[in-house]
């Protein structure tokens, strides 16, 4: 009997790459997204089932989880749905703030909570959540995104203990930058003239040369799902590993000063 993974946010980027990889490895895949009727690639692959899911809609979450479980056993839940929000907090609307928190943080919590009774009864199962290196360090003009990703890291660590008591695992995969259409499809911004020069400087100093492909990060998700290790965090991508090494070397305050110089310095 093949293993089964349930994936949120599978319409593009890391979610889609993970669905493809697990399908190639012989897994049954339940790929969820807000608009499965628009999907033209995953629905052509054997052993992939598409289901509609909006992680911010609690009744929809419960109904979709029930529908997924009605198709057979599920071994791994990959909480991947999310998007980025960047810009000054001062100019960020209430709607943007609520959407960011509801999608990235609360959506993951709703999906996980809906699956726990099933895993508890089986006394096995694994949750894997996409966080970010931005759940362990912070970049300028991304405070709300970091609030959700740091929240997911702390939530996962706290949840680890109670899930272990019922035979269930939880892990996080923390990528750095990924070479996807994230910026065009899954990114929102706010702006304010008081911060425009600094905001522009931040983006001009960002370097995507070390970004990983979605397929490379999907391999880390597969590793987390199959290695059998009692390991909570998986840092994914050379840029993320480099950032974490710098933080460890410089310490918290030294690293903050380094980031300020690296991203907010004036170009000569």
Secondary structure as GFF3:
##gff-version 3
##sequence-region A 1 268
A	DSSP	beta_strand	4	7	.	.	.	ID=ss1
A	DSSP	alpha_helix	13	24	.	.	.	ID=ss2
A	DSSP	beta_strand	28	33	.	.	.	ID=ss3
A	DSSP	three_ten_helix	36	38	.	.	.	ID=ss4
A	DSSP	three_ten_helix	42	44	.	.	.	ID=ss5
A	DSSP	beta_strand	48	52	.	.	.	ID=ss6
A	DSSP	alpha_helix	58	70	.	.	.	ID=ss7
A	DSSP	beta_strand	76	79	.	.	.	ID=ss8
A	DSSP	beta_strand	84	86	.	.	.	ID=ss9
A	DSSP	three_ten_helix	89	91	.	.	.	ID=ss10
A	DSSP	alpha_helix	94	100	.	.	.	ID=ss11
A	DSSP	pi_helix	101	106	.	.	.	ID=ss12
A	DSSP	alpha_helix	107	122	.	.	.	ID=ss13
A	DSSP	beta_strand	126	130	.	.	.	ID=ss14
A	DSSP	three_ten_helix	133	135	.	.	.	ID=ss15
A	DSSP	alpha_helix	143	164	.	.	.	ID=ss16
A	DSSP	beta_strand	169	175	.	.	.	ID=ss17
A	DSSP	alpha_helix	182	185	.	.	.	ID=ss18
A	DSSP	beta_strand	187	189	.	.	.	ID=ss19
A	DSSP	three_ten_helix	193	195	.	.	.	ID=ss20
A	DSSP	alpha_helix	196	205	.	.	.	ID=ss21
A	DSSP	alpha_helix	214	226	.	.	.	ID=ss22
A	DSSP	beta_strand	233	236	.	.	.	ID=ss23
A	DSSP	alpha_helix	238	264	.	.	.	ID=ss24
###
